[in-house]
Amino acid sequence: MSAVAARTDRLLLANAIMGQFLTGVASRIFIISLPTIAAALDADILMIAWALIAYQLAGISLSVVFGRLGDIYGRYVIYGGGFAIMAVSSLLCGFATSALWLVLFRFIQGFGAAMVSSATRVLAMEAMDESAAGRANGYMTMSFHGGLLIGPPLGGLVIDLVNWRWVFFLLVPMGALGVVLTVLRAKKGRAVSPARPPAIDYLGAALLIVLTVVLTLVLDRRAAVTLGAERTGVMAVVFVATLLGLLAHEHRTVSPIVNLALFKIRMFTFSVLSLLLLATTTSVLGFLLPFYIQEVLHYSPSFMGLIFLAAPIFTIALAPVSGQLTDRIGPRIPASIGVLMTMTAFAVGLLLRTDSHWMLPTLVMALFGLGSGLFNTPNQTAIVASVPREYRGFATGMVQTLFGIGSLLGISLGSALLTVAFRYYSGTLDAAPSAANPVAFVASMHVTYVACLAFMVLALLASFMRGGTRIAAAPSPGGPS
């Protein structure tokens, strides 16, 4: 048995893996059931879409806050409480009698998921030796993408064999198991907390929540349709004002919820920038490719699902490899290779035509999976391990928030670029992008991919600029910047 394996807290590691897997399943298993739930609850697709938005809102707005609370008061109560809330809210979702109740219960479910995801990576790192931080994060990437891989087919199978309500009931025992694992680990002993924990920055937390909620509503196209252009403009103004208020408050408060001094840490800042850019561009790929495969190439949804399996399979396979590489040589090289692989996926995407063979989009997804497998583990290790240990929960929450914001930003930018390009290629100034004109649609998709490649160049530069080959926790910043 290796020295690292001997020092591994297997119960805590299993608990962290359970949390990542559950949040991965919960985020994807619902999507496959959207049409069925809309019909069963006699709701239109826009109303049901708010069940997705509510879950995203909670995750994006609360992950950083819960991560910081875990730093201050300990993670077990928040982590175990998150599992309990996910279990109860999943049960309530299964019993929902209307779309409105489902939206409410999905928000509560997202609340619990934010509590869980704010602690998973840091708990995995605490379960293993400090020299195995990359491997610990590799397990987290594997388990989350395992949930993403299993969620859709599992949801489809449950709907076919029973009904849509069991999509949610299935999550209840997973949440209950998470509670049991957390209680068992907590009984083994708690980490020593400081005698005088710092005061909670309630105003900063409130401003951060408002900021992320408003940003989500501005960027999410489904929310924009509901709010209308005029209200969306007002929300954008509110976002700018809240951002300025948050920065001013965090700069002068003694114990900020977002310590701006952390952004003086080179590895943390450039890793955060790399993640935001990559999350933005890859969401564009995931947004456009289904329309191309189903409406231009005319493949069935089930066959498209098989094509999309290539990405998580390669991500899961490479995550532990990139974790070991990170432990040996640091995050810069494997993460940068991951960015290059993702750039290759977009470059191959430029070869897509109106009559391409299905192997070409499969190759795009495979390269995307290779890129994710090589990038995510070292980059997230760099984000969490480079900050002072008393801020690792904050950094873990930051990872979840960046993924969510990047996804929304990518879909918004992708939609805007696709629309502008489609109107140019179709010759119609008010045309909406449609595969009914496949030549114009594919040409517009290429323009969007070129823009993504430009963003990827910035991500690659940020990855190279993250600094030294080894990760070391920075000393405590000790106060506001």
Phi, psi and omega per residue, in radians:
M1 nan 2.314 -3.120
S2 -1.258 2.832 3.140
A3 -1.110 -0.661 3.133
V4 -1.137 -0.763 3.139
A5 -1.115 -0.654 -3.131
A6 -1.146 -0.528 -3.106
R7 -1.641 0.097 -3.116
T8 -1.447 2.263 3.041
D9 -1.481 1.673 -3.004
R10 -1.147 -0.634 3.140
L11 -1.131 -0.782 3.136
L12 -1.161 -0.692 3.119
L13 -1.127 -0.750 3.099
A14 -1.083 -0.650 3.115
N15 -1.125 -0.759 3.122
A16 -1.139 -0.716 3.101
I17 -1.071 -0.725 3.118
M18 -1.040 -0.728 -3.139
G19 -1.129 -0.797 3.124
Q20 -1.106 -0.750 -3.125
F21 -1.109 -0.783 -3.127
L22 -1.082 -0.790 -3.134
T23 -1.166 -0.571 3.068
G24 -1.143 -0.799 3.119
V25 -1.113 -0.813 -3.072
A26 -1.092 -0.567 -3.101
S27 -1.321 -0.379 -3.064
R28 -1.965 -0.500 -3.044
I29 -1.137 -0.466 -3.115
F30 -1.281 -0.575 -3.030
I31 -1.073 -0.717 -3.074
I32 -1.150 -0.370 -3.066
S33 -1.709 0.044 -3.060
L34 -0.949 -0.920 -3.120
P35 -1.075 -0.696 -3.125
T36 -1.128 -0.775 -3.139
I37 -1.151 -0.711 3.124
A38 -1.018 -0.753 3.140
A39 -1.217 -0.715 -3.092
A40 -1.186 -0.617 -3.113
L41 -1.681 0.115 3.110
D42 0.938 0.878 -3.112
A43 -2.186 2.662 3.073
D44 -1.397 2.911 -3.035
I45 -1.136 -0.532 -3.142
L46 -1.174 -0.690 3.121
M47 -1.150 -0.768 3.126
I48 -1.150 -0.571 3.122
A49 -1.049 -0.485 3.118
W50 -1.162 -0.373 3.031
A51 -1.181 -0.568 3.026
L52 -1.241 -0.800 -3.115
I53 -1.067 -0.741 -3.109
A54 -1.055 -0.744 3.123
Y55 -1.120 -0.759 3.113
Q56 -1.112 -0.757 -3.133
L57 -0.969 -0.842 -3.112
A58 -1.112 -0.781 -3.102
G59 -1.132 -0.794 -3.093
I60 -1.210 -0.709 -3.001
S61 -1.449 -0.402 -2.976
L62 -1.950 -0.251 -3.051
S63 -1.050 -0.791 -3.132
V64 -1.143 -0.725 -3.129
V65 -1.090 -0.832 3.137
F66 -1.168 -0.620 3.083
G67 -1.052 -0.760 -3.138
R68 -1.200 -0.676 3.081
L69 -1.075 -0.650 3.081
G70 -1.128 -0.655 3.080
D71 -1.043 -0.686 -3.022
I72 -1.440 -0.812 -2.974
Y73 -1.948 0.035 -3.114
G74 1.755 2.632 -2.963
R75 -1.642 -0.402 -2.972
Y76 -1.117 -0.725 -3.126
V77 -1.126 -0.793 3.134
I78 -1.157 -0.765 -3.101
Y79 -1.144 -0.885 3.114
G80 -1.119 -0.670 3.082
G81 -1.096 -0.624 3.101
G82 -1.107 -0.749 3.082
F83 -1.063 -0.774 -3.118
A84 -1.100 -0.756 3.140
I85 -1.146 -0.684 3.106
M86 -1.120 -0.693 3.138
A87 -1.128 -0.856 -3.104
V88 -1.158 -0.777 -3.110
S89 -1.177 -0.577 3.081
S90 -1.141 -0.691 3.075
L91 -1.081 -0.762 3.128
L92 -1.137 -0.687 3.087
C93 -1.028 -0.713 3.137
G94 -1.139 -0.465 -3.139
F95 -1.690 0.040 -3.094
A96 -0.993 2.358 -3.116
T97 -1.824 -0.100 3.119
S98 -2.645 2.859 3.130
A99 -1.115 -0.616 -3.132
L100 -1.103 -0.790 3.090
W101 -1.100 -0.671 3.139
L102 -1.103 -0.727 3.103
V103 -1.056 -0.784 3.133
L104 -1.076 -0.829 -3.109
F105 -1.192 -0.560 3.095
R106 -1.196 -0.600 3.062
F107 -1.104 -0.758 3.121
I108 -1.108 -0.684 3.094
Q109 -1.081 -0.734 3.079
G110 -1.134 -0.595 3.060
F111 -1.022 -0.844 3.112
G112 -1.145 -0.700 3.127
A113 -1.097 -0.631 3.097
A114 -1.126 -0.673 3.108
M115 -1.115 -0.728 -3.130
V116 -1.212 -0.893 -3.029
S117 -1.210 -0.328 3.126
S118 -1.273 -0.161 -3.041
A119 -2.176 -0.254 -2.953
T120 -1.012 -0.909 -3.053
R121 -1.150 -0.717 -3.119
V122 -1.222 -0.592 3.069
L123 -1.155 -0.697 3.095
A124 -1.093 -0.698 3.114
M125 -1.192 -0.609 3.087
E126 -1.234 -0.436 -3.132
A127 -1.320 -0.358 -3.070
M128 -2.069 2.926 3.108
D129 -1.087 2.617 -3.114
E130 -0.995 -0.538 -3.138
S131 -1.302 -0.129 -3.107
A132 -1.950 0.491 -3.122
A133 -1.047 -0.657 3.127
G134 -1.133 -0.762 3.110
R135 -1.120 -0.688 3.110
A136 -1.044 -0.784 3.118
N137 -1.247 -0.484 3.032
G138 -1.080 -0.714 3.064
Y139 -1.095 -0.630 3.137
M140 -1.187 -0.741 3.093
T141 -1.100 -0.764 3.121
M142 -1.033 -0.836 -3.051
S143 -1.213 -0.687 3.130
F144 -1.151 -0.822 3.141
H145 -1.235 -0.434 2.986
G146 -1.097 -0.708 3.061
G147 -1.132 -0.711 3.091
L148 -1.097 -0.642 -3.120
L149 -1.224 -0.751 -3.037
I150 -1.430 -0.530 -3.025
G151 -0.916 -1.013 -3.082
P152 -1.066 -0.888 3.128
P153 -1.122 -0.602 3.099
L154 -1.133 -0.742 3.101
G155 -1.093 -0.769 3.119
G156 -1.081 -0.707 3.137
L157 -1.146 -0.749 -3.138
V158 -1.108 -0.741 3.133
I159 -1.115 -0.715 -3.137
D160 -1.177 -0.679 -3.050
L161 -1.515 -0.592 -3.100
V162 -2.156 -1.747 3.024
N163 -2.821 3.107 -3.019
W164 -1.133 -0.471 -3.093
R165 -1.100 -0.521 -3.129
W166 -1.297 -0.233 2.987
V167 -1.031 -0.647 3.118
F168 -1.518 -0.698 3.138
F169 -1.033 -0.542 -3.122
L170 -1.104 -0.469 -3.118
L171 -1.389 -0.306 -3.073
V172 -1.083 -0.913 -3.139
P173 -1.123 -0.515 3.071
M174 -1.113 -0.787 3.102
G175 -1.119 -0.712 3.135
A176 -1.114 -0.710 3.103
L177 -1.086 -0.673 3.092
G178 -1.084 -0.700 3.098
V179 -1.087 -0.794 -3.123
V180 -1.072 -0.814 3.140
L181 -1.072 -0.697 3.140
T182 -1.150 -0.742 3.132
V183 -1.133 -0.750 3.131
L184 -1.073 -0.732 -3.129
R185 -1.227 -0.657 -3.134
A186 -1.117 -0.574 -3.140
K187 -1.209 -0.393 3.133
K188 -1.283 -0.263 3.127
G189 2.363 2.537 -3.117
R190 -1.834 2.674 3.026
A191 -1.166 2.528 -3.130
V192 -1.262 2.166 3.126
S193 -1.614 2.702 3.100
P194 -1.075 2.566 -3.114
A195 -1.038 -0.659 3.130
R196 -2.178 1.576 3.136
P197 -1.116 2.584 3.133
P198 -1.125 2.667 3.138
A199 -1.174 2.599 3.120
I200 -1.385 2.338 3.100
D201 -1.471 1.440 -3.047
Y202 -1.114 -0.738 -3.130
L203 -1.144 -0.760 3.097
G204 -1.065 -0.730 3.112
A205 -1.087 -0.759 3.129
A206 -1.104 -0.767 3.129
L207 -1.117 -0.687 3.122
L208 -1.134 -0.723 3.118
I209 -1.110 -0.815 3.118
V210 -1.063 -0.743 -3.118
L211 -1.041 -0.861 -3.090
T212 -1.252 -0.601 3.078
V213 -1.123 -0.817 3.141
V214 -1.105 -0.734 3.121
L215 -1.076 -0.723 3.106
T216 -1.073 -0.771 -3.132
L217 -1.164 -0.569 3.122
V218 -1.268 -0.727 -3.035
L219 -1.446 -0.588 -3.068
D220 -1.236 2.094 -3.058
R221 -1.161 -0.527 3.099
R222 -1.197 -0.701 3.086
A223 -1.170 -0.651 3.139
A224 -1.094 -0.651 3.111
V225 -1.111 -0.708 -3.139
T226 -1.221 -0.753 -3.074
L227 -1.288 -0.604 -3.049
G228 1.540 2.793 -3.053
A229 -1.107 -0.692 -3.079
E230 -1.148 -0.823 3.140
R231 -1.191 -0.588 3.095
T232 -1.084 -0.673 3.078
G233 -1.098 -0.729 3.101
V234 -1.099 -0.721 3.134
M235 -1.100 -0.631 3.109
A236 -1.114 -0.698 3.092
V237 -1.131 -0.748 3.108
V238 -1.059 -0.685 3.129
F239 -1.062 -0.833 -3.128
V240 -1.084 -0.773 -3.136
A241 -1.118 -0.732 3.134
T242 -1.155 -0.700 3.122
L243 -1.063 -0.803 3.115
L244 -1.101 -0.710 3.117
G245 -1.124 -0.720 3.131
L246 -1.117 -0.793 -3.130
L247 -1.092 -0.748 3.136
A248 -1.129 -0.751 -3.118
H249 -1.175 -0.813 -3.086
E250 -1.165 -0.462 -3.137
H251 -1.200 -0.543 -3.035
R252 -1.890 -0.205 -3.105
T253 -1.365 2.694 -3.055
V254 -1.304 -0.733 -3.099
S255 -2.202 1.350 -3.024
P256 -1.237 2.607 3.046
I257 -1.241 -0.581 3.032
V258 -2.074 1.725 -3.115
N259 -1.357 1.873 -3.069
L260 -1.119 -0.350 3.112
A261 -1.131 -0.415 3.120
L262 -1.095 -0.479 -3.113
F263 -1.346 -0.022 2.974
K264 -1.428 -0.196 3.105
I265 -1.401 1.988 -2.996
R266 -1.025 -0.837 -3.095
M267 -1.112 -0.693 3.129
F268 -1.124 -0.858 -3.039
T269 -1.133 -0.826 -3.107
F270 -1.275 -0.477 3.042
S271 -1.227 -0.687 3.061
V272 -1.075 -0.786 3.132
L273 -1.102 -0.751 3.111
S274 -1.029 -0.783 -3.116
L275 -1.119 -0.774 -3.133
L276 -1.074 -0.779 -3.134
L277 -1.148 -0.736 -3.117
L278 -1.220 -0.717 3.114
A279 -1.097 -0.637 3.126
T280 -1.142 -0.852 -3.065
T281 -1.259 -0.697 -3.111
T282 -1.205 -0.482 3.073
S283 -1.186 -0.519 3.059
V284 -1.109 -0.758 3.127
L285 -1.067 -0.834 -3.141
G286 -1.159 -0.421 -3.130
F287 -1.409 -0.742 -3.026
L288 -1.512 -0.624 -3.004
L289 -1.073 -0.656 3.099
P290 -1.043 -0.686 3.109
F291 -1.109 -0.701 -3.137
Y292 -1.144 -0.828 -3.074
I293 -1.156 -0.759 -3.037
Q294 -1.473 -0.693 -2.993
E295 -1.751 -0.383 3.088
V296 -1.716 -0.853 3.125
L297 -1.487 -0.260 3.053
H298 1.124 0.703 3.006
Y299 -1.586 2.699 -3.092
S300 -1.276 2.770 3.098
P301 -1.010 -0.666 -3.128
S302 -1.166 -0.688 3.099
F303 -1.184 -0.672 3.077
M304 -1.069 -0.659 3.099
G305 -1.057 -0.654 3.089
L306 -1.148 -0.692 3.102
I307 -1.074 -0.720 -3.090
F308 -1.275 -0.225 3.081
L309 -1.174 -0.386 -3.087
A310 -1.024 -0.694 -3.058
A311 -1.136 -0.997 -3.105
P312 -1.132 -0.536 3.124
I313 -1.087 -0.828 3.136
F314 -1.209 -0.619 3.105
T315 -1.101 -0.810 3.137
I316 -1.089 -0.717 -3.107
A317 -1.155 -0.632 -3.040
L318 -1.604 -0.308 -3.074
A319 -0.976 -0.835 3.137
P320 -1.182 -0.549 3.106
V321 -1.126 -0.833 3.139
S322 -1.161 -0.529 3.073
G323 -1.125 -0.771 3.104
Q324 -1.150 -0.690 3.085
L325 -1.072 -0.699 3.135
T326 -1.079 -0.734 3.126
D327 -1.132 -0.541 -3.073
R328 -1.524 -0.770 -3.007
I329 -2.125 0.019 -3.127
G330 1.611 3.031 -3.007
P331 -1.468 -0.364 -2.936
R332 -1.081 -0.838 -3.058
I333 -1.209 -0.944 -3.135
P334 -1.091 -0.664 3.124
A335 -1.151 -0.702 -3.139
S336 -1.186 -0.658 3.050
I337 -1.103 -0.653 3.085
G338 -1.077 -0.710 3.075
V339 -1.097 -0.747 3.129
L340 -1.098 -0.685 3.101
M341 -1.123 -0.687 3.108
T342 -1.179 -0.668 3.054
M343 -1.076 -0.659 3.091
T344 -1.104 -0.658 3.095
A345 -1.049 -0.757 3.105
F346 -1.184 -0.645 3.111
A347 -1.095 -0.745 3.070
V348 -1.130 -0.604 3.086
G349 -1.035 -0.476 3.098
L350 -1.226 -0.238 3.112
L351 -1.551 -0.139 -3.127
L352 -1.118 2.383 3.140
R353 -2.197 3.114 -3.123
T354 -1.244 -0.282 -3.115
D355 -2.216 0.492 -3.103
S356 -1.132 2.630 3.039
H357 -1.246 2.652 -3.095
W358 -1.106 -0.340 3.137
M359 -1.139 -0.494 -3.091
L360 -1.206 -0.888 3.052
P361 -1.122 -0.488 3.057
T362 -1.137 -0.710 3.080
L363 -1.086 -0.692 3.089
V364 -1.026 -0.821 -3.125
M365 -1.177 -0.638 3.117
A366 -1.125 -0.776 3.108
L367 -1.129 -0.655 3.080
F368 -1.080 -0.741 3.104
G369 -1.137 -0.702 3.077
L370 -1.076 -0.758 3.118
G371 -1.087 -0.772 3.134
S372 -1.118 -0.732 -3.134
G373 -1.103 -0.623 -3.135
L374 -1.446 -0.521 -3.054
F375 -1.529 -0.841 -2.933
N376 -1.034 -0.860 -3.064
T377 -1.076 -0.942 -3.134
P378 -1.152 -0.635 -3.103
N379 -1.197 -0.764 3.133
Q380 -1.218 -0.569 3.030
T381 -1.070 -0.745 3.131
A382 -1.098 -0.709 -3.129
I383 -1.118 -0.849 -3.020
V384 -1.366 -0.692 -3.022
A385 -1.454 -0.275 -3.083
S386 -1.479 -0.277 -3.134
V387 -1.550 2.834 3.040
P388 -0.969 2.570 -3.050
R389 -1.006 -0.540 -3.136
E390 -1.324 0.020 3.083
Y391 -2.089 0.221 -3.071
R392 -1.231 -0.519 3.040
G393 -1.153 -0.739 3.061
F394 -1.007 -0.778 -3.112
A395 -1.154 -0.681 3.095
T396 -1.108 -0.751 3.067
G397 -1.104 -0.609 3.107
M398 -1.079 -0.670 3.103
V399 -1.014 -0.837 -3.120
Q400 -1.121 -0.729 -3.135
T401 -1.136 -0.737 -3.137
L402 -1.120 -0.711 3.087
F403 -1.034 -0.797 -3.118
G404 -1.147 -0.808 3.139
I405 -1.143 -0.734 3.118
G406 -1.056 -0.701 3.117
S407 -1.080 -0.838 3.133
L408 -1.141 -0.733 -3.141
L409 -1.102 -0.725 3.140
G410 -1.115 -0.759 3.139
I411 -1.139 -0.699 3.119
S412 -1.141 -0.849 3.137
L413 -1.151 -0.724 3.128
G414 -1.068 -0.750 3.125
S415 -1.104 -0.749 -3.124
A416 -1.136 -0.822 3.137
L417 -1.118 -0.729 3.140
L418 -1.085 -0.716 -3.130
T419 -1.132 -0.817 -3.141
V420 -1.075 -0.806 -3.124
A421 -1.163 -0.686 -3.126
F422 -1.119 -0.701 3.115
R423 -1.126 -0.595 3.100
Y424 -1.208 -0.865 -3.065
Y425 -1.283 -0.498 3.128
S426 -1.471 -0.324 -3.130
G427 1.345 0.247 -3.139
T428 -2.084 2.082 -2.984
L429 -1.199 -0.446 -3.107
D430 -1.986 0.364 -3.095
A431 -1.279 2.533 3.017
A432 -1.730 2.451 -3.122
P433 -0.957 2.278 -3.107
S434 -2.660 2.443 3.085
A435 -1.292 -0.039 3.032
A436 -1.096 -0.454 2.995
N437 -1.968 1.422 -2.975
P438 -1.107 -0.594 -3.123
V439 -1.119 -0.833 3.130
A440 -1.158 -0.648 -3.123
F441 -1.133 -0.817 -3.118
V442 -1.159 -0.705 3.099
A443 -1.092 -0.695 3.119
S444 -1.180 -0.647 3.089
M445 -1.095 -0.677 3.102
H446 -1.092 -0.732 3.109
V447 -1.047 -0.749 3.133
T448 -1.109 -0.699 3.121
Y449 -1.159 -0.626 3.086
V450 -1.098 -0.744 3.097
A451 -1.083 -0.689 3.112
C452 -1.120 -0.667 3.098
L453 -1.076 -0.634 3.087
A454 -1.120 -0.735 3.073
F455 -1.107 -0.640 -3.123
M456 -1.168 -0.565 3.061
V457 -1.061 -0.740 3.086
L458 -1.113 -0.694 3.113
A459 -1.108 -0.684 3.126
L460 -1.144 -0.744 3.095
L461 -1.078 -0.772 3.122
A462 -1.083 -0.674 3.136
S463 -1.120 -0.742 3.118
F464 -1.190 -0.550 -3.055
M465 -1.496 0.070 -3.075
R466 -1.188 -0.270 3.030
G467 1.954 -2.697 -2.958
G468 -0.949 2.882 -3.082
T469 -1.329 -0.394 -3.118
R470 -1.889 2.576 3.127
I471 -1.691 2.310 3.069
A472 -2.409 2.362 3.138
A473 -1.124 2.285 3.121
A474 -1.255 2.698 3.041
P475 -1.167 2.776 -3.131
S476 -1.052 2.325 3.112
P477 -1.195 -0.422 2.982
G478 1.314 0.077 3.117
G479 2.789 -3.012 -3.131
P480 -1.152 2.717 3.140
S481 -1.305 nan nan
